Amino acid sequence: MRDTHQTMQRIKVGVIGLVAVVLLIAVASAILGSATRERPIATAGSAKADVVADIAMTNASAAAASDSSGEPLAELGVAPSTSNTQAAK
């Protein structure tokens, strides 16, 4: 009879522990889920995504429209040009 009582007590403790862990995971999931659903706060002076995208598109179209030799590093002066043109004397 004593073994049955001890076994039932161990089962109760195990089930209570399991329920506690599942409840803790549910609370943590709810907290993290609500944190990711919040919209970012737009602070004064921060970049706005649509404006930055428009600037990037404008810069890309301006670079494509300019006379490009296909060597962007040479145009920036970072690397020497590989073209065979001689400088005017």
Summary of the structure (lengths in Angstrom):
residues: 89
radius of gyration: 33.1
end to end distance: 110.7
largest distance: 110.7
contacts: 132
relative contact order: 0.05
helix: 65%
strand: 0%
